[in-house]
Amino acid sequence: MIDQVIEILKGTGWFFLNPLFYAILIFTGIHAVTRVKRERSDFFVRVYDVLDDYARGIFPGLVVGLIFSVLSVFAGLFLPFGVIAVMSLFYILLGLTLRKNFLNPVFAGALTYVSAAYLPPIETGVQLIDTWIAGLQGAPLGMIALLVAMFLVMEGVLLISVGAEHTSPILLRGKRGKGIGAHVVSRIWLVPMFVLVPGTTIATTSWFPFLQIGETGVGLALVPFAIGFHHAVSQSLPGPIVKAFGVRIFWLGLILLAGSIALIYFDLPVFGIAVVGFAVVVRTVLILYYRKLEVERAPYFSALNEGIRVLGIIPGSPASKMNVSIGERITRVNGITMERVEDFYMALQSNAAYCKLQVLDFNGEVRFVQRSLYENEHHELGLLFAQPEKAKRKRAIG
């Protein structure tokens, strides 16, 4: 038992030695600061602080990563250390594009697969690098394809379960130049995952005798992976769109997972390129398909004939403590009918100590929400709306 714990601790230590871990933290911080600046530009207030991106990206990814680590280890997923090093390098290069959809194991895995399959023999004279290159060139291609398929399943799980949480409101200009609102679903999930490493690069284990790779034992290594996702939803509330996308990604991952296992079982590693290529193409097509829907369909957060629609709610504000949800309509405030966003602010000023809202819910039913207001509270309740005159950006979806 003590030996097993020591092996796990040794493998975990590699997690903090991998520069990809720190790169993921830096990329997350850059995107978080950019989001806060955009929210302040649109609404003169941030909706979520920078730490929210870390909390929403680390904890769900940690849970999913550990669950799939157990499955991958006992299934016998193993990768030479050269594959881990090269894939980490591709991750960092893709992250430098500052496009979250590129910071994804589908792209990093596909580039690693191509490198492992087609990289010619190279000798640098540096022992460590030459060892990595040798490990990459002798890598089990089917295992790389299996890893890509497994991460597609994980991405689907994350999108379905937590993908629509804490989305960021944004002001855009529609096709006709009119101001509309949207929600940006944008996340970098840090997914730590244990993989088996053949040979003595990490540490040879004796407690997985059924996972011996030829004559060589295996060791454990905890590897930092990242799953990036970005999409702006304007046609509806973000929840249904994100879950629909997640379901498609999940089933794509399951299909490719079954295909990868079959390729490994029947010893057909060369066909792994079909798995990773199909993963890249289909995921890209899905992203483009949903972008196309956003452009073609009528915007959800736009001017209405009756009332104004709630685009966002600032956490900790009076509105967050009232029975109002994103997407509902406010038709009257303090007895004043709402036709424009400006009417809302004028109605609030009519009674600085008290506020009564008439809300039209998703079922078309009317209800009343009321609350006393205090001097130290947000003067606009903390409700955010799509304001046409403030829309600065083109309708850049995704």
C-alpha positions in Angstrom: 0.0 0.0 0.0 2.8 2.4 0.9 4.5 1.7 -2.5 1.3 2.5 -4.3 1.0 5.8 -2.5 4.6 6.6 -3.3 4.1 5.8 -7.0 1.0 8.1 -7.1 2.9 10.9 -5.4 5.8 10.5 -7.9 3.4 10.6 -10.8 1.6 13.7 -9.4 4.9 15.6 -9.1 5.2 15.6 -12.9 2.0 17.7 -13.0 3.8 20.7 -11.5 6.9 20.2 -13.6 5.0 20.4 -16.8 5.0 24.1 -18.1 1.6 23.5 -19.7 0.0 23.7 -16.3 1.3 27.2 -15.8 0.5 28.1 -19.4 -3.2 27.1 -18.8 -3.4 29.3 -15.7 -1.9 32.2 -17.7 -4.2 31.7 -20.6 -7.2 31.5 -18.3 -6.2 34.8 -16.6 -5.7 36.6 -19.9 -9.2 35.6 -21.1 -10.7 36.5 -17.7 -9.2 40.0 -17.7 -10.4 40.5 -21.3 -13.9 39.4 -20.3 -14.0 41.8 -17.4 -12.8 44.7 -19.6 -15.5 43.9 -22.2 -18.2 43.8 -19.5 -17.1 47.1 -18.1 -17.1 48.6 -21.6 -20.6 47.4 -22.3 -22.3 47.8 -18.9 -19.9 50.0 -16.8 -19.7 47.1 -14.4 -18.2 43.6 -14.3 -20.6 40.8 -14.0 -18.2 38.1 -12.6 -14.7 38.7 -11.2 -11.5 37.2 -12.6 -11.4 34.4 -10.0 -14.8 33.1 -11.3 -13.0 31.9 -14.5 -10.6 29.9 -12.4 -13.2 28.4 -10.1 -15.5 27.4 -13.0 -12.6 26.1 -15.0 -10.6 24.1 -12.3 -13.1 22.3 -10.1 -15.4 20.7 -12.8 -12.4 19.8 -14.8 -10.7 18.3 -11.8 -13.7 16.1 -11.0 -14.1 14.9 -14.6 -10.4 14.4 -15.0 -10.0 12.2 -12.0 -13.1 10.1 -12.9 -11.7 9.4 -16.4 -8.2 8.9 -15.0 -9.5 5.8 -13.2 -11.1 4.5 -16.4 -8.1 5.2 -18.5 -5.6 3.6 -16.2 -7.5 0.4 -15.7 -8.3 0.3 -19.4 -4.5 0.4 -20.1 -4.2 3.8 -21.8 -0.5 4.5 -22.0 1.6 7.3 -23.6 5.4 7.6 -23.9 6.7 10.7 -22.3 7.7 12.1 -25.7 4.0 12.2 -26.7 3.1 14.1 -23.5 6.0 16.6 -24.1 5.1 17.2 -27.7 1.3 17.4 -27.0 2.1 19.9 -24.2 4.1 22.0 -26.7 1.3 22.0 -29.3 -1.2 23.0 -26.5 1.0 26.0 -25.6 1.4 27.1 -29.3 -2.4 26.8 -29.8 -3.1 28.8 -26.7 -0.9 31.6 -28.0 -3.6 32.2 -30.7 -5.9 33.3 -27.8 -8.7 31.3 -29.4 -10.3 29.1 -26.8 -11.7 26.7 -29.4 -8.2 25.9 -30.5 -7.0 25.2 -27.0 -8.6 21.8 -27.2 -7.3 18.2 -27.1 -8.8 17.5 -30.5 -6.4 19.9 -32.2 -3.4 19.2 -29.9 -4.0 15.5 -30.2 -4.4 15.6 -34.0 -1.1 17.5 -34.4 0.6 15.1 -32.0 -0.7 12.1 -34.0 0.6 13.5 -37.3 4.0 14.2 -35.7 4.2 10.7 -34.2 3.2 9.1 -37.5 5.2 11.1 -40.0 8.1 12.8 -38.2 11.4 11.7 -39.8 14.3 10.5 -37.6 16.0 13.5 -35.9 19.0 13.7 -33.7 19.7 16.9 -31.8 22.5 15.7 -29.6 20.6 16.6 -26.5 19.9 13.3 -24.7 16.5 14.4 -23.1 15.1 15.7 -26.4 16.4 12.7 -28.4 14.7 10.4 -25.9 11.4 12.3 -26.3 11.7 12.2 -30.1 12.4 8.5 -30.0 9.4 8.0 -27.7 7.2 10.0 -30.0 8.3 8.1 -33.1 7.6 4.8 -31.4 4.4 5.9 -29.9 1.3 3.7 -30.0 -0.8 5.6 -32.5 -4.0 3.9 -31.5 -3.5 5.2 -27.9 -3.3 8.8 -29.1 -6.6 8.4 -31.1 -8.1 6.8 -27.9 -7.1 9.9 -25.9 -8.6 12.3 -28.4 -11.9 10.3 -28.4 -11.9 10.2 -24.6 -11.5 14.0 -24.3 -14.4 14.5 -26.7 -16.6 12.5 -24.3 -15.3 14.7 -21.4 -16.0 17.9 -23.3 -19.5 16.7 -23.9 -20.0 15.9 -20.2 -18.7 19.4 -19.1 -20.8 21.2 -21.6 -24.0 19.4 -20.6 -23.4 19.6 -16.9 -21.8 23.1 -16.3 -21.3 24.7 -19.7 -24.2 27.2 -19.4 -23.3 28.3 -15.9 -22.2 32.0 -15.4 -22.3 33.0 -19.0 -21.2 36.5 -19.8 -23.6 39.0 -21.4 -22.4 41.1 -24.3 -23.7 43.8 -26.6 -23.5 43.2 -30.3 -24.7 44.7 -33.6 -27.0 42.5 -35.6 -27.2 42.0 -39.4 -29.1 45.3 -39.9 -26.9 47.3 -37.6 -29.3 47.2 -34.7 -28.1 46.6 -31.2 -28.8 43.1 -29.7 -27.7 41.2 -26.7 -26.1 37.8 -26.4 -24.4 35.5 -23.9 -20.8 34.4 -24.3 -20.3 30.8 -23.3 -16.5 30.8 -22.8 -14.4 28.5 -20.6 -11.0 26.9 -20.2 -11.4 23.7 -18.2 -8.2 22.4 -16.6 -8.4 18.6 -16.8 -5.7 16.8 -14.9 -5.5 13.2 -15.9 -3.4 10.2 -14.9 -1.9 8.2 -17.8 0.4 5.3 -17.9 4.0 5.9 -19.1 5.9 2.8 -20.3 9.5 2.2 -19.3 11.4 3.8 -16.4 10.9 7.4 -17.4 8.7 8.0 -14.4 9.0 4.9 -12.3 8.5 1.3 -13.0 5.5 -0.2 -11.1 4.9 -3.7 -10.0 1.3 -3.2 -8.9 -0.2 -3.3 -12.4 1.1 -6.6 -13.6 -1.8 -7.0 -16.0 -0.8 -3.7 -17.7 2.7 -4.7 -18.6 3.7 -3.4 -22.1 5.8 -6.1 -23.6 8.8 -6.6 -21.4 8.6 -3.1 -20.0 6.7 -2.0 -16.9 4.7 1.2 -16.6 4.6 4.2 -14.3 2.0 6.8 -13.6 2.1 10.5 -14.6 -0.5 13.2 -13.9 -0.7 15.3 -17.0 -2.4 18.8 -17.2 -4.8 18.9 -20.2 -7.2 21.7 -21.1 -10.5 21.8 -22.8 -11.3 25.2 -24.3 -14.8 26.2 -25.6 -16.2 29.5 -26.9 -19.5 30.4 -28.4 -21.8 33.5 -28.3 -25.5 32.7 -28.1 -28.0 35.3 -29.4 -30.9 33.2 -30.7 -32.1 32.0 -27.3 -31.1 31.5 -23.7 -27.6 29.9 -23.6 -28.6 26.7 -21.7 -30.5 24.8 -24.5 -27.8 25.6 -27.2 -24.9 24.6 -25.0 -26.6 21.4 -23.9 -27.5 20.5 -27.5 -23.9 21.1 -28.6 -22.6 19.1 -25.6 -24.9 16.1 -26.5 -23.6 16.0 -30.1 -20.0 16.2 -28.9 -20.6 13.5 -26.3 -22.1 11.1 -28.9 -19.3 11.9 -31.3 -16.8 11.0 -28.6 -18.5 7.8 -27.8 -18.5 6.7 -31.4 -14.9 7.5 -31.9 -14.1 5.9 -28.5 -15.6 2.6 -29.7 -13.7 3.0 -33.0 -10.4 3.6 -31.2 -10.8 0.6 -29.0 -11.6 -1.5 -32.0 -8.5 -0.3 -33.8 -6.3 -1.1 -30.9 -7.9 -4.5 -30.4 -7.5 -5.5 -34.0 -4.0 -3.9 -34.2 -4.9 -1.4 -36.9 -3.1 1.7 -35.5 -2.6 3.3 -39.0 -6.4 3.9 -39.2 -6.2 6.1 -36.1 -5.7 9.0 -38.4 -9.3 8.5 -39.5 -10.4 8.9 -35.9 -8.5 12.1 -35.1 -9.2 13.5 -38.5 -12.9 12.8 -38.1 -12.9 14.4 -34.6 -11.3 17.6 -35.9 -13.6 17.9 -38.9 -16.9 17.1 -37.1 -16.1 19.3 -34.1 -15.2 22.2 -36.5 -18.3 21.6 -38.6 -20.5 21.7 -35.4 -19.0 25.0 -34.3 -19.6 26.5 -37.8 -23.1 25.1 -37.9 -24.1 26.7 -34.6 -22.5 30.0 -35.7 -24.6 29.9 -38.8 -27.7 29.4 -36.8 -26.9 32.4 -34.7 -26.7 34.5 -37.8 -29.8 33.2 -39.5 -32.2 33.1 -36.6 -33.9 36.1 -35.0 -32.0 37.5 -31.9 -33.6 36.7 -28.5 -32.3 39.7 -26.6 -33.5 42.6 -28.8 -36.1 45.3 -28.9 -39.6 44.0 -28.0 -43.2 45.2 -28.7 -44.0 44.6 -25.0 -41.5 45.2 -22.2 -37.7 44.9 -22.1 -36.0 41.5 -21.7 -33.5 40.9 -18.9 -30.0 40.2 -20.5 -28.1 39.7 -17.2 -28.2 40.0 -13.5 -25.2 41.2 -11.4 -24.4 38.8 -8.6 -24.9 40.3 -5.1 -27.1 43.1 -6.5 -30.8 43.7 -5.4 -32.0 42.0 -8.6 -30.1 38.8 -7.6 -32.2 38.6 -4.5 -35.5 39.2 -6.3 -37.5 36.6 -8.2 -36.3 37.6 -11.7 -34.6 35.4 -14.2 -32.4 36.1 -17.3 -34.7 36.1 -20.4 -37.8 37.2 -18.7 -39.6 40.5 -19.7 -40.2 43.5 -17.4 -43.4 45.2 -18.6 -44.0 47.8 -15.9 -41.9 49.4 -13.2 -43.5 51.4 -10.4 -46.6 51.6 -12.6 -44.8 52.9 -15.7 -45.0 50.9 -18.9 -41.7 49.7 -20.3 -41.1 50.4 -24.0 -37.4 51.3 -24.0 -34.5 50.6 -21.6 -34.4 54.3 -20.7 -38.0 53.9 -19.3 -36.6 51.5 -16.7 -34.1 53.9 -15.3 -36.6 56.8 -15.3 -39.1 54.6 -13.4 -36.6 53.7 -10.8 -35.9 57.3 -10.1 -39.6 58.0 -9.5 -39.3 56.1 -6.2 -35.8 55.8 -4.7 -36.9 53.8 -1.7 -39.1 51.2 -3.3 -39.4 49.2 -6.5 -42.3 47.2 -7.9 -41.8 45.2 -11.1 -44.4 43.6 -13.3 -42.7 40.6 -14.9 -43.8 38.4 -17.8 -42.3 34.9 -17.4 -41.5 32.3 -20.0 -45.0 30.9 -20.0 -46.5 34.3 -20.7 -47.9 34.7 -17.2 -47.6 38.0 -15.3 -46.3 38.2 -11.7 -45.3 41.1 -9.5 -41.9 41.5 -7.8 -41.4 44.2 -5.2 -38.6 45.2 -2.9 -37.4 48.1 -0.7 -34.2 49.8 -1.9 -31.4 51.1 0.3 -28.8 53.8 -0.2 -25.8 51.5 -0.5 -27.4 49.2 -3.1 -26.9 49.3 -6.8 -28.9 52.2 -8.1 -30.1 50.3 -11.2 -31.0 47.1 -9.3 -28.3 45.2 -11.0 -30.3 44.3 -14.1 -28.6 44.4 -17.5 -30.4 45.0 -20.8 -29.5 45.0 -24.4 -29.1 48.7 -25.2 -29.0 49.4 -29.0 -27.1 52.7 -28.6 -24.2 51.0 -26.8 -23.6 48.1 -29.1 -20.1 48.5 -30.5 -19.2 45.1 -31.9 -20.3 43.4 -35.0 -22.3 40.2 -34.6 -19.1 38.1 -34.2 -20.5 34.7 -33.1 -18.2 32.0 -31.7 
